[in-house]
Amino acid sequence: MSVTPETEDLLRRHAPQVLGALVRRYGHFDTAEDAVQEALLAAAEQWPRTGVPDNPRGWLIKVAARRLTDALRADEARRAREEKVVALSPRDAFTAPPPGADRAPREDDTLTLLFLCCHPNLTPPAQIALTLRAVGGLTTAEIARAYLVPEATMAQRISRAKQKVRGVRFARPDNGEERLPAVLQTLYLIFNEGYTATSGASLQRRDLAGEAIRLTRAVHRLLPGHGETAGLLALMLLTDARRDARTGPHGELVPLDEQDRDRWDKAAIDEGVALVTGALSRGRAGPYLLRAAIAAVHDEAPSAQATDWQEILGLYDILVRLVPGPVERLNRAVAVAMVRGPCAGLAELAELEGELGAGHRLDAVRGHLLERAGAYDEARAAYEAAAAKTLSLPEQRYLHARAARLKP
């Protein structure tokens, strides 16, 4: 029997929680992750026959703990720790949080794992890669694609990161703010991978987006006055509010200007707008808060035609001064086109040649602006070029369809 998509989602959701529980109790980050992977494989083999247990997280923890203790017994270099590890019963170890704990282990362990992966001993790329692997549940291949590097290179990077955090005490840092930039960037990447899957047949991976929102809420509760944390949470909520409307009945991509806004999540929009308003009133806006403000302008517009593109362009002007990266400039080029016309937007795109790597977005935007400018043959070629570069099947189908509409 094969594993159902629901069971796959369940396993992916529990994986970081199980890993956090094991690392908290036993340490040995790299060995613990191997044990968790073995437990996930065991579940994938057994649950289709026996059914999902009443407490799947507890089942996974128990199996992973047994695999971990077996591995530690076999490790001759850690004989001094063997007696302590063998004496621990997995049942006793995980039925309750450590003495004196006054929080829920599930959320705390995952959040502590997040801060551990963003340890200052690691370089920012290593922090993000390790967190995407351990907390986000992305495979090494998926992370490698996001960074446009070979899978073997990413595997080495993650392995070295694990070695550097080996032996680090599993506890929330006293001053977590120094790790916030890496934490927030990692959560943003996890959310983006969930909201717009970069490969495969599905346009979205809701488990990843939901986990990113859950963890960002937890960080926001730790630092309620931090504007960029509030901004990131708002950005996720305002973007995720459109989730149900961005796919059609057959899973096809529906662009923002064609979405049924009645299907947008009004409660999420209201919460996101309130976060943006509150954070802007407290101080200077950073990149996440500015992105959230742009998303709020989109979400509050009653229709695509009523969108205040002039305000959006003004916000992008501020954003690209803070973060002059190619992605931000690409998005600003779209706003320029909406305010000043497609030719002005195309002129902005010309300055981005060679800066966006092998991705498809530059060609896709170019196709859209060329189509608006009436250059249909060039637009069709740009759409086809974009379709050839994306690994997402829904995006490929959408881009091919746009190109097909322009055939004479």
C-alpha positions as MATLAB code, in Angstrom:
seq = 'MSVTPETEDLLRRHAPQVLGALVRRYGHFDTAEDAVQEALLAAAEQWPRTGVPDNPRGWLIKVAARRLTDALRADEARRAREEKVVALSPRDAFTAPPPGADRAPREDDTLTLLFLCCHPNLTPPAQIALTLRAVGGLTTAEIARAYLVPEATMAQRISRAKQKVRGVRFARPDNGEERLPAVLQTLYLIFNEGYTATSGASLQRRDLAGEAIRLTRAVHRLLPGHGETAGLLALMLLTDARRDARTGPHGELVPLDEQDRDRWDKAAIDEGVALVTGALSRGRAGPYLLRAAIAAVHDEAPSAQATDWQEILGLYDILVRLVPGPVERLNRAVAVAMVRGPCAGLAELAELEGELGAGHRLDAVRGHLLERAGAYDEARAAYEAAAAKTLSLPEQRYLHARAARLKP';
ca = [
       0.000    0.000    0.000;
       1.213    3.498   -0.806;
       1.305    6.451    1.571;
      -1.616    8.847    1.069;
      -0.972   12.568    0.542;
      -2.649   13.220    3.909;
      -0.178   10.905    5.650;
       2.741   12.514    3.816;
       1.567   15.923    5.049;
       1.225   14.539    8.581;
       4.756   13.136    8.553;
       6.227   16.343    7.154;
       4.399   18.411    9.791;
       5.607   16.275   12.688;
       9.212   15.822   11.516;
      10.651   19.076   12.974;
       8.729   18.578   16.224;
      10.126   15.061   16.627;
      13.638   16.231   15.789;
      13.364   19.054   18.310;
      12.224   16.627   21.015;
      15.147   14.288   20.362;
      17.786   17.027   20.212;
      16.424   18.597   23.396;
      16.751   15.325   25.285;
      19.744   13.627   23.701;
      21.698   16.221   21.750;
      23.582   14.767   18.735;
      21.885   16.863   16.075;
      23.149   14.911   13.072;
      22.524   11.460   14.583;
      19.092   12.560   15.800;
      18.103   13.692   12.317;
      19.125   10.327   10.892;
      16.991    8.604   13.539;
      14.002   10.802   12.692;
      14.352    9.959    9.006;
      14.364    6.248    9.883;
      11.234    6.714   11.989;
       9.510    8.516    9.101;
      10.398    5.668    6.758;
       9.076    3.143    9.282;
       5.819    5.081    9.521;
       5.522    5.245    5.736;
       5.871    1.457    5.602;
       3.660    0.534    8.571;
       0.859    3.094    8.731;
      -0.747    2.143    5.398;
      -1.186   -1.386    6.851;
      -1.944   -0.626   10.494;
      -3.529    2.823   10.239;
      -2.274    6.110   11.649;
      -1.862    5.807   15.449;
      -3.926    7.946   17.806;
      -0.778    9.854   18.809;
       1.364    9.961   15.643;
       3.888   12.381   17.127;
       4.393   10.174   20.176;
       4.764    7.110   17.942;
       7.422    8.836   15.849;
       9.290   10.076   18.919;
       9.328    6.613   20.468;
      10.587    4.916   17.294;
      13.145    7.666   16.579;
      14.395    7.575   20.171;
      14.931    3.829   19.946;
      16.819    4.211   16.667;
      18.891    6.999   18.191;
      19.825    5.034   21.294;
      20.786    2.089   19.084;
      23.028    4.354   17.029;
      24.615    5.869   20.106;
      25.328    2.441   21.594;
      27.123    1.484   18.398;
      29.241    4.616   18.368;
      32.527    3.681   20.041;
      33.619    7.313   20.186;
      30.796    8.129   22.562;
      31.158    5.322   25.138;
      31.161    7.858   27.950;
      27.616    8.886   27.066;
      26.270    5.391   26.495;
      25.246    4.626   30.057;
      23.236    7.825   30.353;
      21.510    7.349   26.998;
      20.675    3.662   27.552;
      19.195    4.480   30.969;
      16.628    6.766   29.375;
      13.357    5.144   28.400;
      11.823    6.845   25.350;
       8.411    6.695   27.048;
       9.643    8.376   30.212;
      11.673   10.893   28.269;
       8.836   12.304   26.172;
       5.577   11.962   28.090;
       6.241   15.284   29.826;
       8.425   18.364   29.341;
      11.608   18.772   31.423;
      11.171   19.753   35.096;
      10.256   23.372   35.550;
       9.045   23.821   31.980;
       5.952   25.982   31.709;
       5.321   25.774   27.989;
       4.023   23.360   25.361;
       6.917   21.095   24.258;
       5.687   20.803   20.692;
       5.885   24.494   19.832;
       8.835   25.251   22.083;
      10.987   22.428   20.753;
      10.410   23.424   17.139;
      11.087   27.090   17.907;
      14.212   26.235   19.893;
      15.354   24.058   16.992;
      14.829   27.041   14.694;
      17.089   29.251   16.823;
      19.672   26.452   17.126;
      19.867   26.154   13.342;
      20.502   29.903   13.193;
      23.444   29.700   15.612;
      25.997   32.524   15.131;
      28.770   29.957   14.622;
      27.219   29.259   11.230;
      27.411   31.467    8.172;
      24.077   32.905    6.995;
      23.840   30.503    4.004;
      24.538   27.550    6.317;
      21.957   28.768    8.849;
      19.267   29.000    6.220;
      20.124   25.689    4.548;
      20.175   23.799    7.860;
      16.884   25.315    9.002;
      15.162   24.598    5.707;
      16.281   20.986    6.068;
      15.589   20.433    9.774;
      12.650   22.742   10.468;
      11.125   23.316    7.044;
      11.284   19.683    6.002;
      12.648   20.479    2.546;
      14.815   17.858    0.885;
      18.432   18.612    0.082;
      17.522   18.628   -3.621;
      14.773   21.232   -3.056;
      17.140   23.485   -1.108;
      19.804   23.101   -3.790;
      17.318   24.212   -6.452;
      16.390   27.260   -4.389;
      20.069   28.242   -4.182;
      20.861   27.226   -7.772;
      23.729   24.943   -6.669;
      24.357   21.207   -7.234;
      22.696   18.867   -4.759;
      26.077   17.450   -3.680;
      27.294   20.950   -2.821;
      24.229   21.618   -0.698;
      24.559   18.228    1.032;
      28.116   19.125    2.047;
      27.014   22.541    3.302;
      24.279   21.022    5.468;
      26.624   18.307    6.781;
      29.233   20.888    7.802;
      26.529   22.969    9.519;
      25.422   19.940   11.560;
      28.990   19.348   12.669;
      29.341   22.942   13.858;
      26.271   22.801   16.095;
      27.154   19.409   17.545;
      27.397   19.745   21.303;
      25.655   23.135   21.424;
      23.195   23.251   24.326;
      19.600   22.812   23.134;
      17.999   25.860   24.724;
      16.438   29.123   23.626;
      19.173   31.815   23.459;
      18.953   34.534   26.096;
      19.202   37.201   23.417;
      17.539   35.819   20.323;
      17.498   39.158   18.511;
      21.036   38.683   17.190;
      19.785   35.620   15.310;
      16.604   37.254   14.076;
      17.796   38.202   10.559;
      18.624   34.571    9.768;
      15.483   33.305   11.521;
      13.188   35.670    9.623;
      14.848   35.048    6.268;
      14.564   31.311    6.773;
      10.882   31.510    7.705;
      10.282   33.698    4.648;
      11.946   31.116    2.380;
       9.965   28.272    3.938;
       6.731   30.200    3.399;
       7.616   31.008   -0.208;
       8.393   27.372   -0.952;
       5.038   26.413    0.521;
       2.999   29.135   -1.145;
       4.578   28.699   -4.576;
       6.150   25.257   -4.879;
       9.188   25.560   -7.135;
       8.713   22.142   -8.700;
       6.217   19.341   -9.145;
       2.582   19.003  -10.090;
       1.118   21.111   -7.275;
       1.272   24.882   -7.176;
       1.242   25.000   -3.361;
       2.475   23.061   -0.340;
       0.079   24.214    2.339;
       1.830   22.340    5.145;
       5.020   24.348    4.649;
       3.215   27.684    4.388;
       1.154   26.867    7.475;
       4.219   25.823    9.466;
       6.029   29.033    8.498;
       3.067   31.104    9.696;
       2.838   29.115   12.951;
       6.540   29.585   13.714;
       6.462   33.265   12.783;
       3.547   33.754   15.174;
       5.644   32.138   17.893;
       8.587   34.451   17.197;
       6.213   37.434   17.165;
       4.914   36.412   20.604;
       8.506   36.394   21.857;
       9.200   39.862   20.419;
       5.820   41.609   20.035;
       7.379   45.044   19.554;
       9.779   44.025   16.786;
       8.562   45.692   13.589;
      10.160   43.320   11.082;
       8.768   40.241   12.841;
       5.300   41.810   12.745;
       5.907   42.752    9.128;
       6.874   39.221    8.132;
       3.838   37.725    9.865;
       1.619   40.308    8.161;
       3.206   39.587    4.783;
       2.544   35.865    5.168;
      -1.061   36.391    6.259;
      -1.831   38.893    3.498;
      -0.285   36.628    0.865;
      -1.777   33.389    2.186;
      -5.209   35.040    2.285;
      -5.331   34.661   -1.522;
      -4.409   30.972   -1.454;
      -7.797   29.485   -2.362;
      -8.295   31.905   -5.247;
      -4.924   31.440   -6.960;
      -5.734   27.989   -8.328;
      -8.617   26.950  -10.556;
     -10.775   23.806  -10.323;
      -8.081   21.683  -11.993;
      -5.144   23.126  -10.061;
      -4.261   25.657  -12.737;
      -2.617   28.967  -11.817;
      -4.896   32.004  -11.623;
      -2.948   35.307  -11.721;
      -3.669   37.990   -9.156;
      -5.606   40.285  -11.485;
      -7.980   37.451  -12.473;
      -8.667   36.048   -9.005;
     -12.133   35.950   -7.426;
     -11.602   38.270   -4.474;
     -14.671   36.916   -2.706;
     -12.588   33.780   -2.107;
      -9.873   35.702   -0.282;
      -9.684   35.147    3.488;
     -11.004   38.380    4.966;
     -10.034   37.501    8.551;
      -6.416   36.943    7.519;
      -6.422   40.228    5.582;
      -7.825   42.142    8.560;
      -5.192   40.641   10.864;
      -2.405   41.403    8.410;
      -3.522   44.997    7.875;
      -3.751   45.536   11.645;
      -0.196   44.226   12.073;
       1.092   46.539    9.334;
      -0.717   49.553   10.755;
       0.524   48.886   14.280;
       4.133   48.295   13.238;
       4.259   51.373   10.985;
       2.994   53.521   13.851;
       5.846   52.360   16.092;
       8.843   53.194   13.934;
      10.759   53.000   10.698;
       9.724   50.354    8.185;
      12.132   47.595    7.204;
      11.991   45.343    4.113;
       9.442   42.835    5.456;
       7.128   45.559    6.687;
       7.348   47.363    3.334;
       6.534   44.143    1.467;
       3.593   43.638    3.804;
       2.385   47.192    3.149;
       2.478   46.470   -0.604;
       0.506   43.254   -0.066;
      -2.022   45.201    2.014;
      -2.620   47.667   -0.843;
      -3.362   44.737   -3.160;
      -5.622   42.971   -0.659;
      -7.646   46.045    0.291;
      -8.412   46.961   -3.324;
     -12.003   45.951   -4.209;
     -10.866   44.953   -7.711;
      -7.708   44.636   -9.770;
      -8.655   47.825  -11.652;
      -9.028   49.749   -8.384;
      -5.518   48.851   -7.141;
      -3.531   51.946   -6.153;
      -0.437   51.260   -8.249;
       0.937   54.725   -7.576;
       1.112   53.927   -3.861;
       2.636   50.515   -4.609;
       5.321   52.122   -6.784;
       6.126   54.579   -4.010;
       6.567   51.713   -1.546;
       8.796   49.839   -4.024;
      10.908   52.978   -4.460;
      11.624   52.860   -0.723;
      12.119   49.092   -0.709;
      14.729   49.015   -3.493;
      16.732   51.649   -1.642;
      16.867   49.324    1.363;
      17.174   46.058   -0.592;
      18.466   46.792   -4.121;
      18.264   43.150   -5.178;
      17.112   41.909   -8.586;
      13.862   40.380   -7.298;
      12.787   43.650   -5.684;
      13.719   45.566   -8.838;
      11.808   43.085  -10.997;
       8.678   43.599   -8.908;
       9.183   47.354   -9.069;
       9.383   47.126  -12.874;
       5.857   45.687  -12.887;
       4.653   48.619  -10.782;
       6.421   51.039  -13.140;
       4.615   49.424  -16.077;
       1.254   49.748  -14.337;
       1.821   53.453  -13.609;
       3.826   54.633  -16.632;
       3.028   52.046  -19.280;
       4.557   48.750  -20.484;
       7.420   50.368  -22.413;
       8.659   52.042  -19.239;
       8.489   48.691  -17.477;
      10.425   46.978  -20.280;
      13.145   49.601  -19.986;
      13.481   48.702  -16.303;
      13.719   44.992  -17.208;
      16.557   45.657  -19.628;
      18.709   46.700  -16.673;
      18.162   43.314  -14.989;
      19.603   41.117  -17.736;
      21.928   38.517  -16.242;
      21.039   39.334  -12.629;
      18.295   36.768  -11.965;
      20.223   33.570  -12.699;
      18.527   30.744  -14.570;
      15.047   31.411  -13.207;
      11.958   31.982  -15.313;
      10.510   35.107  -13.731;
      12.302   37.685  -15.888;
      11.061   36.047  -19.100;
       7.550   35.665  -17.671;
       7.321   39.348  -16.730;
       8.847   40.358  -20.045;
       6.216   38.302  -21.862;
       3.435   39.999  -19.904;
       4.731   43.504  -20.616;
       5.405   42.760  -24.301;
       1.857   41.449  -24.624;
       0.503   44.641  -23.062;
       2.659   46.637  -25.500;
       1.202   44.746  -28.467;
       4.460   42.958  -29.396;
       2.750   39.583  -29.614;
       5.450   37.576  -31.410;
       8.090   38.674  -28.915;
       5.708   38.081  -26.014;
       5.001   34.539  -27.210;
       8.736   33.793  -27.399;
       9.263   35.181  -23.885;
       6.424   33.053  -22.465;
       7.839   29.921  -24.104;
      11.311   30.719  -22.784;
       9.889   31.127  -19.270;
       7.954   27.846  -19.533;
      11.151   26.022  -20.459;
      12.893   27.281  -17.324;
      10.332   26.606  -14.577;
      10.077   23.212  -12.864;
       6.507   23.889  -11.702;
       4.004   22.068  -13.916;
       1.111   24.514  -13.202;
       3.357   27.440  -14.125;
       4.491   25.642  -17.291;
       0.888   25.058  -18.338;
      -0.050   28.663  -17.582;
       2.872   30.067  -19.589;
       2.245   27.739  -22.532;
      -1.405   28.806  -22.497;
      -0.428   32.491  -22.546;
       1.861   31.829  -25.491;
      -0.803   29.818  -27.348;
      -3.272   32.711  -27.093;
      -0.877   34.892  -29.089;
      -0.356   32.551  -32.024;
      -1.570   34.109  -35.317;
];
